[in-house]
Amino acid sequence: MTEKRNQQIKFASWVGIVGNSILAVVKIFVGIVSGSFAVIGDGIDTTTDILTYFITLVAARIMNKSPDYKFPYGYNRAEAVATKVLSFVIFFAGAQLFFSAIARIIKNEPHQVPALLAVYVTVFSILSKIALAIYQLRVGKKINSNMLIANGKNMRNDILISTSVLLGLLFVHVFHLPVLDLITAILIGTWIMRSGYRIFMESSRELMDGTDNPDLYYKIFDAVEEVGAVNPHRVRIRKHSNMYTVDLDIEIDGKLTIDEGHKIAKKVELNIKTRIENVYDVLVHIEPKGNQEKEKFGLSRDNIDLECKKNKNGGKI
């Protein structure tokens, strides 16, 4: 399953590389021929998209490596690292658009309006980017790849950038207000920066062994209590790409034999894998009922209930 997933990521990356390479060459060439700096700039922005897809391609190759002594959990976290890099690229593209528009307003520079040929290639670019965005987002959601989803969102941002070029033509020739194009560019740049920031925060959660889904913990608690064990605690969920690794402590009757305790732990593991998709491994530590230890890491049902209550009341955790 992991190998098939990596192949899908690689194929999606090559689709993005080839598609954006064609668009970049066409837009830069037409921009030069038509004398449109706006289209040339759009073409240069598209060349950065080629870089983002090479990042996903390299990440997919790294993820395909087997675990070793350096990375005993495997290399799947390369996807989260790549997503983090993509968030910087997306944020930078938005910031570049935002500040260049601000600078033009301050300097009172006339906005370059695309010639008719440039308009045609911009429309072609928008349609192509829509197709790429839909494809990347669909594959990303299907295989639960934040990296491909981030690339899909980046394509969606490019649609807005190219659309701003067309809006410039509309504002100048219809409303005779070229400054509205710059204001639109500022709003689009702000939206893109926000998108990059959100992707940055989402990838940070995985890199810091976090999850934003408390239901996963409740499913684990129910899976434990269903087999007769009690007090599931020190529960920790790590996400590696689209796979989960679960660690937890449970309590059972201290008079049971090691073999009986092992069977209960095995039932807990199978129960968790039944309730939660994409669980790679479950590590169960058994303790006798009533065991008291000072514990720092992991969560229990009481912890989750308290945190959910704080979130509901608007508190910070």
Buried (B, 14 or more C-beta within 10 A) or exposed (E): EBEEBBEBBBEBBEBBBEBBBEBBEBBBBBBEEBEBBBBBBBBBBBBBBBEBBEBBBEBBBBBBEEEEEEBEEBBBBBBBBBBBBBBEBBBBBBBBBBEBBBEBBEEEEEBBBBBEBBBEBBBBBBEBBBEBBEBBBBBBEEBBBBBBBBBBBBBBBBBBBBBBBBBBBBBBEEEEEBBBBBBBBBBBBBBBBEBBBBBBEBBBBBEEEEBEEBEBBBBBBBBBBEBEBEBBBBBBBBBBBBBBBBBBBBBBEEEBEEEEBEEBBEBBBEBBBEBBEEBBBBEBEBBEEEEEEEEEEBBBBEBBEBBBEEEEEEEEE
